[in-house]
Amino acid sequence: MEFKDYYEIMGVGRDADQDEIKRAYRKLSRKFHPDVSKEADAESRFKDLGEAYEVLKDPEKRAAYDQLAARWRSGQDFRVPPDWNQGGFEFQGGGFTEADAGDFSEFFESLFGHGGLGAGARRRPRHEFHARGEDARAKIQIDLEDAYRGGKQTLSLKHREAGPDGRPRMKERVVDVSIPKGVSPGQHIRLAGMGGAGLGQGESGDLYLEVEFRPHRLYKVEGKDVYLTLPVAPWEAALGAELTVPTPSGLVDLRIPPNSQGGRKLRLAGRGIPARTPGDLYVVLQVVLPKADSEGAKRAYRAFAEAARFDPRAHMGI
């Protein structure tokens, strides 16, 4: 089934107010009225125009249509969502007489029915429309330490909702979020009922927060594993050392094996992000050379070069 863009048919924006919609309808209905228009498709355009006006002039129908349109993507074949409850909307005119009710498109009648109208039919009472609200999505930035111990954040979010006149409007909402221990980047925190408001007695949608970690001055995260680059002095790497190193869960003692090279990874099992199977923490050694910025430092380097007789390029055959 083809999706009908009623705003495009009326030539108005999605934030148009009722006065703008009424002016657009009056102007275009004169232009395409079959009795006066010379346009080849005047009758079809006039019917589409009346159908669009029937929806957009009514705050309840318009809000329902806007929520449906938000789910639809251009190019998709339209199907009525399974949670769509048309609820017996009543017609209010808009270029159609009761005898014309059968001229509404398949798209319109699949959403709102024909309200019991037709030649000689009585109007049915107007009923409330019910539909579940849209799910909303946003991103939340947390500190790495929050993933180790859990935490709380207060967010200020903006979301779109239909106002009393059916026009969409932006509303700000403050949300308290509990950060679960063990959450990882890319995971989602679901806040039930905190998405878009439902219509009628329809329940609200959910809010899904995608987790991002703020950049950390010490650590890098890959999945559940955490990496720490640890500067060490040449003698600590060569002779070995017992060092105290930081981790997101506290200080730990780490043994540096003798003859360690820069780039060596030392694994601290289970000290990554907590989970049923926790990640690991990897300490990556970075050998830092002291500067030869004094006579004493220069003498020490010369003595070391004489004693070590070390050629780092020997393997290159030069």
N, C-alpha and C positions, 0 to 999 in steps of 0.2 A: 504494500500500500504506500502511496506517496505521502510524505509529510508536508503539510501546508504551513508555510510561514506567514501567519496572519499579519505580522508587523510589516513584512515586505509587501504584502498585498495592499495594505493601507498606506504604505509609503511613510511610515513613522518609525521613530526609534523605540527601543524596548523600554525606555524610561519616559515615554510620552505620557502626559497627563490626560484626563478625560476631556478637557476642552480641546486639546490638540487632536485627539482621536475623533471627536465629533466634527470638527472643522474639516478634517481630512475626508471623513465619510461623506459629508454634504457636498464637498467639491467633486469628489470622484463619482458619486452616485449621479450627479448631473451630467458628468462627462460620459458615463457609460450606460445611461438609461437606454434600454432598447428602443424606446419610442422616439428618441431624439438623436442618438449617437449614430455616426456613420462608420464607426470602427467595426471591422469584420468580426471580431470576437467580443462585441459589446455585451451580448447576453451572458456569455460565460463569465466575463470580468465582473458584470453587475452581480451575478449570483455569488461569486467568490467574495466580493466586497461586502455584501450583506451578511454572509457567513462570518467573515472576519470581525465585522462590527458587532455582531451578536455576541461574540466571545469577549472582545477587548473592552466593550463598554460595561461589562458586568464584572465587578471586583472578584467575585467568587470563581466564575469561569476563567477569568484572566489569570488569577493566581494558580489555578489548577493547570492551565495550559502552560504557563511559564515554568512550572515545576517539571512538566513532561518534556518541554523543549530543552531543558537543561540536561536531560538524560540522552537526548537524541544527538547523533553526530552526522554531519553532512555526508551524503552519499550512501547512508544506510537505508535499507528497506525498513519502513516503519511497521512496527507491531505494537499493539496495545500491551503495556506491562501487565504481568499477572496480578499485581496488587492494585490495579486500577478499578475503582468502584464508582460508576457514573452516577448512581444515586438519584436519578430522575430529575435533572435540571429542567426548569421551566423556561420556555422561550419568552423573549421580551420584544420581539420585533426586529428591526434592523434591516428593512427592505423586503421582508417576507410577510406574506399573509398566512393564515392557518392552512389554507389550501396549498400553499407552496412548500409546506414543511418537508414533503418528500423530496424536494430539490436540494436539500442539504447533502453535502458530499459524504461518501463512505467514511472518510477521515473524521468528519464532525460527528456523525452518528455513532461511530465506534467509541468516541470519547464521552459524548453527552447524551446519546440516545436521541429520540425525536420528541421527547416530552409528552407523548400521547396526543400530539397534534395531528391534524388531518381534517378532511372535510367533515364537518358536523361533530368533531370530537370535542370533549371537554378538557379544559386545562387540569392537569393533575397538580396537587399541592407541591410546592417547591421543597425539596429535601436537601439536607446538608451533604456536601461532598466529602468523602474520606479518602485520604491517600497518605502513605508513609512519607516522611520527610527525606530529603536527600542526605546521603552520607557526605561529610565534609572531610577534607584532608589539609594538613598543615605540617610544618617541620618544627622540631624542637631541638635546640642545642643544649647539651649537658656537658658537665665536666667528667673526665675519665673517673675521678674518684666517686662520682655518683653511681657509676656502674658497679663499683666494688661494695658500696654500703647502702645503696638506695638513697633517695632524697625526695624533695618536694620543690615544685616550681609554681609560680603564679603567672599565667599568660594572659595577655590582652589580645583577643582575636576579633577580626571583623568578618561578618558574614552577611549575605544578602537574604532579605526576606520580603514578603509582600506586605505593603502597608494597607490601611483600611480602604483605600481607593483602588487597590489592585496594583499600584505602581511598585516596582522593586525599589528597595532602599537598603542602605548599608547600616548595620547596627553593630555596636561594639559590645563584646561580652568578656568578662573576666572569668578565667577557668583555673581552678586549682588542680595540679597534676601531681600524682605520686609516681616517682621514678622507681621502677622495680629493680632490685638487685640483679645483676647479671645481664642487663640489657646491652645489646650490641648495635653498632652503627648499621642503619638500614632496616632495623626492626621497627615495628609499629606498636604504639601504645593505643589501645582502643578505649574510648570514653563513651560508654553506652548512653544513648539519648541526648548527646551533646552536639549532634549535627543539626541540619535544617529542621525547622518546625514542621510538623505534619499539618495536613489540612483536615478540617472537621475534627473527627475523633481519631484520625490517623496518628500513629506514634511518631515521635521524632526520629530522625536518622542518627547515625553514630558519627563520632569524630575520631579520625585516625591520625595520630601524630607520628611522623617518621623521625627517628632518632638520628641526630648528628652529634659528633663529639667536637667540642671546641679544640682548636690547636693547643697542644701542651708544650711547655718549654723543655721537658725532659723526655717524654715518652711518645712513641709512635705505635699506632694500633693497626693490626692486620687480622681481621676476623676476631677470634677470641684471644689471640696472642698479643703480647705487649713487648715492645723493644725499647731498651735503654742503652744509649751510647755512653760508655764509661771511660773518661780519660785516665790513663795510667802513665807513670814515669817509666823511662827505659829500664831502670834497675828493678822496678816492680814486675815488669813483663819478663825480664831475663831471669831474675832470681826467684820469682814467685813472691806472693804477699798475701796477707790476710787483711781484707778491706771491708769497711762498712759501706753498704750501698743503699740508696733509697729505692723503695718500690711503692706503688699506689696504696698498698695496705700497711706500710710501715718499713722501718729500717731492718736490714738483714745482714748477717756476716757472710762474706763470699771469699773463697780461697781462689787466688789467681795461680794457676799451675806455672812452674818454671818453664822458661823458653817459650812463652806465649808470644804470638805475633799479633800485630794490629789487624783488626777485622775478625779475630777469633770470637766465636759465640759460646757463651756459657749459659746453660739452660737451668732455670729454676722451675722445676716441674710444679704445675698446679697453681702458680702465682700470677697467671694471667686473669682475664675477666672471669668471674665466678659463673658456673653453670653446672648442670648435672655432670658433664665432663668438662671441667674447667680448662681454660687455656693455660699456656706457659708464658713465663717471662724470660726473655733472652737478653743477656748483658753482652753487648758488643764492645770489645776492647778497642780503644783508640790510643795508640802510643804517642805521647806528646813529648817532643824534645825540648830541653831547656835552651834558652837563647845563649849564644856565646857573646854576651855583651859586657864582659869584664875580663881582665887579664887572668884572674883565677879560673873562670869558666873555660877560657881558651886553653890554659895549661892542662885542665882536666880532660878536655877533648883530645889534646895531642897525646897525653899519656894513655888514654884509652885506645886511640888508634894504633899506638906503638905496641901495646900489650895484646890487643885483640887480633891484630893481623887479619882483619875481616874485609873481604871483597864482595860486596852485594851483587856485583855483575859477573862473578866467576862463571855462572851457569850459561852466560851468553857467549862464551868463547872469545872474549876480547880482553 
